[in-house]
Amino acid sequence: MAKPVVVGVDGSPAGLQAVETAAREAALSGVGLRLVHAFEWPSIHPPPGGPPWSPAAAALRELADGTLAEAEERAREIAPQVDITREATAGEPVMVLERESRSASLVVVGSRGLGAFGSLLLGSTAVHLAAHGRCPVLVVRGRANPAGPVLLAVDGSPAGERAVEFAFAEASVRGAGLLALHVWNTRSERAHEGRGDPLSVVIDVEALREEERRLLDETLAPWQARWPQVAVERRLVCSRIRPALIEASRDAQLVVAGARGRGGFTGLLLGSVSQALLHHAHCPVAVVRGQD
C-alpha cells in the first residue's frame, strides 16, 4: 500500500497553506492525504468520584475536531479526488509528526505555526522534523513560482543521493524542469583534498572547476537515465554556497536539499546549507535525509 502524504494541522494561516500544498502533493503522487493535529491535554485532575473528563478537555477535543474539519474542507477544495483521513492525537506536535514520518512518503509543515514567536523565521517543529524525520520533509515558506523549475542543491555527497532522487521524482510529477545547481569555491573541503595544508597550497582553479563539473555530471547521470522526460539544466557556480542557493530559489517552485552534505560535522543531523534554506529560501524547501 502506498504511503500517504502527512501534513501537520494547527489552524494557523501557515498551517492551512501547508494543507493546500500537501493536498497537491498527494494528488500529484496518487497517494492518500493524512491530516494530523496534535494537542496536549490540560493538566487538570478530576476530583475523586467525578467523571474521568473535564470541561477543559472536552473543549480541547472539540477545538481539535473543528481545526481538522476546516483543514479537510480546504484540502478537498484543492484535491477532491484524494482519499483523506484525519487524526487528532494527544502529544507534543513535533514528536507526533516524527512518529508519523515513519509510515509517510512525505511530511508537510508550515514554516511557522501558532506557537512560533513573531520574530522567528522558522518554527521549532519544522527544524526538528527536517533533522529527525524518517521521510522527506517539505516546509512551506516563501512564494513558489509555479512556472519555475525544481531547484536541486547538488553537493555530490553519498548522503545527498536521496535528495537527487526526490528532486527528479518531484520534477517528473510536476511536469517541471530541474535546475541542478552545484556551488563550489576554492575554500571548500574538496579544493584541498590530498593537497596538504590549505594555507600553503596553490590551487589550479581551472582544474578544480573541471573536477567539480565532473562531479555534477556523475551525480546526475544515473537519475537522468531513469527520468529521461525531465529537462535538466546543469549550473556550475563559483560562489559562496548559501547565498547562491538562496538567490536561485527566487525563481523556483521548490528547493530540494540533503539534510547534510560535504564538510558537515559527523554529529550534526542538519547541515548549515539546509538550515539556511529553511530560514531564508524564497520558496518551499524539501529536506531529504540520507541513509541512516
VMD Tcl script that draws the C-alpha trace (Angstrom):
set ca {
  {0.00 0.00 0.00}
  {1.34 3.41 -0.98}
  {2.45 5.58 1.89}
  {0.38 8.76 2.36}
  {1.41 12.38 2.49}
  {1.13 13.58 6.09}
  {0.53 17.22 6.98}
  {0.69 18.87 10.37}
  {-2.51 20.82 11.07}
  {-2.66 23.59 13.67}
  {-5.24 26.04 12.30}
  {-2.71 28.81 11.62}
  {-2.51 30.56 8.23}
  {0.86 28.86 7.63}
  {-0.67 25.54 8.62}
  {-3.56 25.92 6.16}
  {-1.10 26.80 3.42}
  {0.74 23.59 4.28}
  {-2.55 21.66 3.97}
  {-3.08 23.04 0.46}
  {0.47 22.13 -0.54}
  {0.14 18.64 0.92}
  {-3.14 18.08 -0.94}
  {-1.44 18.99 -4.23}
  {1.48 16.70 -3.46}
  {-0.86 13.80 -2.68}
  {-2.80 14.38 -5.90}
  {0.37 14.54 -7.99}
  {1.76 11.36 -6.44}
  {-1.54 9.48 -6.46}
  {-1.48 8.70 -2.74}
  {-3.69 9.46 0.22}
  {-3.52 12.50 2.48}
  {-3.40 12.23 6.26}
  {-4.27 15.29 8.35}
  {-2.69 15.18 11.81}
  {-3.43 17.57 14.66}
  {-1.51 17.12 17.91}
  {-2.51 18.75 21.19}
  {-1.62 18.48 24.84}
  {-4.24 17.59 27.43}
  {-4.65 20.16 30.19}
  {-3.08 19.08 33.48}
  {-6.38 19.03 35.34}
  {-7.19 16.04 37.54}
  {-10.89 15.29 38.13}
  {-12.00 15.13 41.75}
  {-12.37 11.68 43.37}
  {-15.62 10.08 42.26}
  {-16.08 12.63 39.47}
  {-16.31 11.95 35.70}
  {-12.99 10.98 34.00}
  {-13.11 14.12 31.86}
  {-13.17 17.85 32.40}
  {-14.93 20.70 30.56}
  {-11.50 21.97 29.51}
  {-10.56 18.61 27.97}
  {-13.90 18.36 26.17}
  {-13.46 21.88 24.77}
  {-9.95 20.99 23.62}
  {-11.19 17.93 21.78}
  {-13.96 19.99 20.15}
  {-11.41 22.59 19.06}
  {-9.19 19.89 17.57}
  {-12.11 18.41 15.64}
  {-13.02 21.85 14.30}
  {-9.44 22.53 13.24}
  {-9.27 19.24 11.37}
  {-12.66 19.80 9.73}
  {-11.51 23.17 8.39}
  {-8.30 21.61 7.10}
  {-10.18 18.77 5.40}
  {-12.52 21.23 3.70}
  {-9.54 23.19 2.40}
  {-7.82 20.02 1.19}
  {-10.93 18.79 -0.67}
  {-11.16 22.11 -2.49}
  {-7.64 21.58 -3.79}
  {-7.75 17.83 -4.45}
  {-11.30 16.40 -4.35}
  {-10.15 13.04 -5.74}
  {-7.65 12.33 -2.95}
  {-8.53 9.91 -0.15}
  {-8.29 11.95 3.08}
  {-8.02 10.67 6.63}
  {-7.58 12.72 9.77}
  {-6.27 12.16 13.26}
  {-6.40 14.24 16.44}
  {-3.94 12.87 18.96}
  {-2.57 13.98 22.31}
  {1.14 14.70 22.45}
  {3.91 17.11 21.54}
  {3.35 18.09 17.87}
  {6.98 17.56 16.95}
  {7.07 14.07 18.44}
  {3.73 13.09 16.93}
  {4.83 14.17 13.44}
  {8.20 12.46 13.81}
  {6.34 9.24 14.61}
  {4.03 9.79 11.63}
  {7.06 10.24 9.35}
  {7.94 6.56 9.81}
  {4.95 5.50 7.72}
  {4.67 8.50 5.36}
  {6.03 9.23 1.90}
  {6.31 12.92 2.74}
  {5.59 15.15 5.73}
  {4.47 18.72 5.05}
  {4.53 21.50 7.65}
  {4.23 25.26 7.66}
  {7.29 27.37 8.34}
  {5.67 28.85 11.44}
  {2.66 27.77 13.46}
  {0.53 29.19 16.24}
  {3.24 28.51 18.80}
  {6.01 30.41 16.99}
  {7.24 33.75 18.27}
  {6.59 36.56 15.83}
  {10.27 37.38 15.37}
  {11.26 33.82 14.41}
  {11.68 32.98 10.73}
  {11.11 29.28 11.29}
  {9.24 27.25 13.87}
  {10.91 24.60 16.00}
  {8.68 21.84 14.62}
  {9.96 22.40 11.06}
  {13.61 22.42 12.15}
  {13.27 19.29 14.28}
  {11.45 17.32 11.59}
  {13.98 18.29 8.92}
  {16.69 16.86 11.16}
  {14.90 13.81 12.55}
  {12.08 12.90 10.13}
  {12.23 9.41 8.64}
  {10.97 10.58 5.25}
  {11.41 13.76 3.16}
  {10.08 16.87 4.92}
  {8.60 19.75 2.93}
  {8.50 23.10 4.72}
  {6.09 25.56 3.12}
  {7.59 29.04 3.10}
  {8.00 31.99 0.75}
  {6.18 32.04 -2.56}
  {6.54 29.29 -5.15}
  {6.86 30.20 -8.83}
  {4.54 27.66 -10.50}
  {6.30 28.18 -13.82}
  {9.76 27.81 -12.29}
  {11.95 24.72 -12.01}
  {12.59 22.37 -9.14}
  {15.91 23.58 -7.77}
  {18.28 20.84 -6.61}
  {21.26 21.67 -4.42}
  {23.93 19.25 -5.67}
  {26.91 18.54 -3.43}
  {27.97 15.14 -4.75}
  {27.99 13.51 -1.32}
  {26.68 9.96 -0.76}
  {24.24 11.39 1.79}
  {22.75 13.58 -0.94}
  {21.75 10.73 -3.27}
  {18.24 10.52 -1.88}
  {17.77 14.25 -2.38}
  {18.73 13.88 -6.05}
  {16.24 11.05 -6.48}
  {13.50 13.02 -4.73}
  {14.14 16.12 -6.88}
  {13.89 14.15 -10.13}
  {10.67 12.49 -8.97}
  {9.16 15.86 -7.99}
  {10.12 17.45 -11.31}
  {8.57 14.50 -13.14}
  {5.18 14.54 -11.40}
  {5.03 18.35 -11.58}
  {5.91 18.43 -15.27}
  {8.66 20.91 -14.39}
  {12.27 21.33 -15.35}
  {15.08 20.54 -12.95}
  {17.77 23.11 -12.21}
  {20.74 21.21 -10.78}
  {22.92 23.81 -9.10}
  {26.36 22.90 -7.83}
  {28.13 25.70 -5.98}
  {31.86 25.45 -5.32}
  {34.70 27.67 -4.20}
  {38.40 27.41 -3.55}
  {37.84 27.35 0.21}
  {35.77 24.17 0.10}
  {36.92 20.84 1.51}
  {37.22 19.35 -1.97}
  {39.59 22.10 -3.08}
  {42.19 20.84 -0.61}
  {41.67 17.07 -0.71}
  {45.09 15.47 -0.98}
  {46.83 18.81 -1.26}
  {48.20 19.17 2.27}
  {47.89 22.36 4.28}
  {45.21 24.57 2.61}
  {47.04 27.71 3.76}
  {50.23 26.87 1.89}
  {48.94 25.33 -1.34}
  {48.42 26.97 -4.74}
  {45.13 25.83 -6.27}
  {44.69 25.25 -10.01}
  {41.27 26.88 -10.35}
  {40.59 25.58 -13.87}
  {41.46 22.02 -12.87}
  {39.22 22.35 -9.83}
  {36.39 23.71 -11.99}
  {36.62 20.68 -14.28}
  {36.68 18.37 -11.28}
  {33.51 19.99 -9.92}
  {31.85 19.78 -13.35}
  {32.68 16.07 -13.49}
  {31.20 15.64 -10.01}
  {27.97 17.32 -11.14}
  {27.73 15.15 -14.27}
  {28.39 11.92 -12.37}
  {25.84 12.78 -9.69}
  {23.06 13.41 -12.21}
  {23.77 10.73 -14.83}
  {22.03 7.67 -13.27}
  {18.92 9.65 -12.32}
  {18.64 11.38 -15.68}
  {18.71 7.94 -17.30}
  {15.86 6.89 -15.01}
  {13.79 10.03 -15.70}
  {14.66 10.95 -19.32}
  {11.49 13.05 -19.60}
  {12.80 15.60 -17.10}
  {14.56 18.54 -18.74}
  {17.71 19.21 -16.71}
  {19.69 22.44 -16.62}
  {23.13 21.99 -15.09}
  {24.58 25.08 -13.48}
  {28.07 25.25 -12.01}
  {28.71 28.38 -9.93}
  {31.85 29.52 -8.15}
  {30.47 31.41 -5.19}
  {29.56 31.19 -1.53}
  {27.20 28.25 -1.26}
  {24.35 29.50 0.91}
  {23.80 32.92 -0.72}
  {23.93 31.39 -4.22}
  {21.26 28.80 -3.41}
  {19.02 31.32 -1.66}
  {19.22 33.70 -4.64}
  {18.46 30.89 -7.10}
  {15.35 29.98 -5.08}
  {13.68 33.26 -6.12}
  {12.55 31.75 -9.42}
  {11.94 28.16 -8.29}
  {8.76 26.33 -7.32}
  {10.60 24.06 -4.88}
  {14.12 23.71 -3.47}
  {15.42 20.23 -2.65}
  {18.48 19.69 -0.46}
  {20.03 16.89 1.52}
  {19.99 17.19 5.28}
  {23.77 17.06 5.39}
  {26.40 17.34 2.69}
  {30.15 17.53 2.37}
  {32.00 19.28 5.13}
  {29.32 18.75 7.79}
  {30.31 17.65 11.27}
  {29.58 13.97 11.81}
  {27.32 14.51 14.81}
  {25.05 17.01 13.12}
  {21.76 15.77 11.65}
  {21.03 19.03 9.84}
  {23.76 20.88 7.96}
  {24.29 24.62 7.64}
  {23.18 24.75 3.99}
  {19.83 23.06 4.62}
  {19.29 25.23 7.71}
  {20.00 28.39 5.70}
  {17.48 27.33 3.04}
  {14.83 26.52 5.66}
  {15.22 30.01 7.14}
  {15.79 32.16 4.06}
  {14.71 30.45 0.79}
  {12.15 32.33 -1.29}
  {10.02 29.23 -1.98}
  {9.12 25.93 -0.26}
  {12.02 23.70 0.78}
  {12.21 19.91 0.89}
  {14.93 18.40 3.07}
  {15.79 14.78 2.39}
  {17.84 12.77 4.83}
  {20.34 10.21 3.56}
  {20.58 6.59 4.59}
  {20.80 6.27 8.37}
}
mol new
graphics top color blue
foreach p $ca { graphics top sphere $p radius 0.5 }
foreach p [lrange $ca 0 end-1] q [lrange $ca 1 end] { graphics top cylinder $p $q radius 0.2 }
display resetview
